[in-house]
Amino acid sequence: MEKTTNKTRIHVCFVCPKAYPLLDPSCPATFGGAEVDLYLLGSELAKDSEFRVHFITADYGQPAEQHIQNIHVIKSLNVHQNPLLGAWKLWRAMKKINADIYALKSASLGVSLAAAFCRLHQKCFIYRTASMLESNGQYVQEHFFIGKLFAWGLRNAEVVLTQNQTDQRNLKASLNLDSTLIPNGHPMPAIADMNKSTVLWAGRSDGIKGPYRFLELASHFPNQQFIMICPPATGDTTYPDLQKQAVRIKNLEFLPRVDFHKIDSYFQRAKVLVNTSDSEGFANTFIQAGAAGAAILSFAVNPDDFLTQYNCGLCCRGDMDKLKEGLAFLLAGGRYIEIGKNGRKYVEEKHDISTIVEQYKAIFVRLNEQKRRKR
């Protein structure tokens, strides 16, 4: 039985078009880290009867409205349709839900649209940065028109959230915006008693994630077992070539898709997680690796120097030779074991979803009370 009525509950709407495959694993479409972050947050928030959680997703052929895991899901735009039609469908969905708070993550035209909607209808708008490129000004510079709208949307948010201290500083320097730092949150399952036997890579085939670097790394270590979980990024025309190159590497298993709810077993079996990205906000795979006790080897990304500060992995500063040397170092003498234990301790302290969600709840309650007083 619910503790409160719908009238007193705080309604929070996550505008996250590509999150539907996480809510319904039978949908085979691709999603990214931003969707995982909001899905995990929304799922945890929905456990509290003081909140009503909504997700606006894209149209994947599902029913117009569903209730999944205590979450109200409503479909809106088709990502392959005309953008103006998509904007209208997104606006209509936000109006239909009539939430108290709307939250987004990932730079797009949807950010300015949601900000305008909230301003017009006196709702609370929250934005959470998804990438270093959003915080350091590069996205705004490289997308002149959309970038200016994105910046306008952030300036009209009641709260802007960042994933790490570096992004927080960069956002202040690039757009003169203050932000609140909340790390990504994940469940913390017990470490399974599984034989650690693989070197793992997990992510979309987006070029910024550097998937070909992992192929080169696997070729360099023919006696190690490598697993690459790599669904195609939206619009990636080079994906067939990546698959062809991957299948030629005998010690590499290439998986185009693994159900998110089943992926933990791959992290549990991994000695090392390899991240080959040029840029990230704070990769969810870092947290998944830490939760599973896997050491982390990063090509270039090390938010707030957490890998070195907490001794849970290595960062190679964008040097491919150092990436190879780093993997050899972690594997030698089973060094990955102790480093993986350090990673588990770090994520338990910093990224436990049951703790992280309380920080969000405090923000949601404060914003809702402020907005109510103004009405």
C-alpha positions, 0 to 999 in steps of 0.5 A, spaced: 500 500 500 502 506 498 504 511 503 501 517 500 496 519 495 498 521 487 497 528 489 502 529 494 507 524 491 513 528 487 512 526 480 519 526 476 519 525 469 526 522 465 526 524 458 530 519 455 528 517 448 533 511 448 532 508 455 526 503 452 531 497 451 533 497 458 526 498 461 524 492 456 530 487 454 526 484 449 527 491 445 534 489 441 535 497 440 542 500 442 543 504 448 548 508 451 551 510 458 547 516 459 541 511 458 544 506 463 545 512 468 538 515 468 534 508 468 538 505 474 536 512 478 529 512 476 528 504 478 531 506 484 527 512 485 521 508 483 522 504 490 520 510 494 512 511 494 513 518 495 515 519 488 512 517 482 517 516 476 515 517 469 520 515 462 518 518 456 522 514 451 522 513 443 517 509 439 520 502 438 513 500 436 511 499 443 504 500 446 503 508 447 503 507 455 506 502 459 507 500 467 514 497 467 517 496 474 513 501 477 515 506 472 510 509 467 513 509 460 510 513 455 512 513 448 513 519 444 518 521 438 521 516 432 528 518 432 528 517 424 522 521 423 522 529 421 525 533 427 520 538 428 515 532 428 519 529 433 519 535 437 512 536 437 511 529 440 516 530 445 512 536 447 505 533 447 508 527 452 511 532 457 504 535 457 501 529 458 505 527 464 504 533 467 510 532 472 513 536 477 520 535 475 523 533 468 530 531 468 535 530 461 542 527 460 545 528 453 546 534 449 541 535 444 535 539 441 531 536 447 535 540 452 532 546 450 525 544 448 525 541 455 527 547 458 522 551 454 517 547 456 518 547 464 519 555 463 512 556 460 509 551 464 512 553 471 516 546 472 522 544 474 528 542 469 534 538 471 540 537 466 545 532 468 552 532 463 553 526 460 560 527 457 566 532 458 565 535 451 559 538 454 562 541 460 569 543 457 565 547 451 567 543 445 560 541 444 557 548 444 563 550 439 562 544 434 555 545 434 554 552 433 546 553 432 544 547 437 550 548 441 547 555 443 540 552 444 544 547 449 547 552 453 541 556 453 537 550 456 543 549 461 542 556 463 535 555 464 535 549 469 534 549 476 540 545 477 545 542 473 549 536 475 556 533 473 559 527 474 566 529 477 570 535 479 573 536 472 567 537 469 564 541 474 570 546 474 570 546 466 562 547 466 564 553 470 570 556 466 566 554 459 559 557 461 560 560 467 555 555 470 555 552 477 553 545 478 552 540 483 556 533 483 553 527 484 557 520 481 553 515 477 550 510 482 550 502 481 547 496 485 552 493 488 551 485 488 556 481 491 562 478 487 561 472 484 565 466 485 567 465 478 574 464 474 577 470 472 579 469 465 578 474 460 580 481 458 573 485 457 571 491 452 564 493 453 561 499 449 557 502 443 561 502 436 562 510 436 568 512 434 570 516 440 570 510 444 576 507 440 573 500 438 579 498 433 584 500 439 581 494 442 582 489 436 589 491 436 590 490 443 587 483 442 592 481 436 598 483 441 596 478 446 594 472 442 595 467 449 589 471 452 582 471 452 578 477 450 571 479 449 568 485 446 561 487 447 559 492 442 552 493 439 552 498 433 552 506 435 546 509 431 548 511 424 555 507 424 556 505 417 563 502 419 560 497 424 560 491 419 568 492 417 569 492 425 565 485 425 569 483 420 576 485 423 574 482 430 572 475 427 579 474 424 582 475 431 582 468 434 583 469 441 577 475 441 570 473 442 565 479 439 558 479 441 554 484 438 549 485 444 548 482 451 542 484 455 544 489 460 540 485 465 545 479 464 552 483 463 554 483 470 557 475 469 561 478 463 564 483 468 565 478 474 569 473 469 574 479 467 581 480 470 581 487 466 576 492 463 579 496 458 576 502 456 579 505 449 575 512 449 578 518 447 573 522 452 567 520 457 563 523 463 564 517 468 564 511 464 558 506 467 563 500 465 568 503 470 563 502 476 561 495 473 568 493 473 569 495 480 563 492 483 565 486 479 572 486 482 576 487 475 582 492 474 581 497 469 585 499 464 584 506 460 587 509 454 585 516 456 580 517 460 581 518 468 576 522 471 579 526 477 584 521 477 580 516 480 584 510 477 591 512 480 588 516 487 584 509 489 589 504 485 584 501 481 587 501 475 592 504 470 591 510 465 595 510 459 594 518 457 592 516 450 598 512 448 597 505 444 604 503 446 603 504 454 596 501 453 599 494 451 605 495 456 599 496 462 595 490 460 602 486 460 603 489 467 596 488 470 596 481 468 603 479 470 603 475 477 596 476 478 597 484 479 589 485 477 587 481 483 589 486 488 587 492 484 580 489 482 579 489 490 581 496 490 576 498 485 571 494 489 572 498 495 572 505 491 565 503 488 562 501 494 564 508 497 562 512 492 557 509 487 552 505 491 545 507 488 542 506 494 546 512 497 546 516 491 539 516 490 538 520 497 542 525 494 537 526 488 531 525 493 533 531 497 534 535 490 527 533 488 524 535 495 527 542 495 526 544 488 518 541 489 517 546 495 521 552 492 516 551 486 510 550 490 511 557 494 512 561 488 505 558 485 
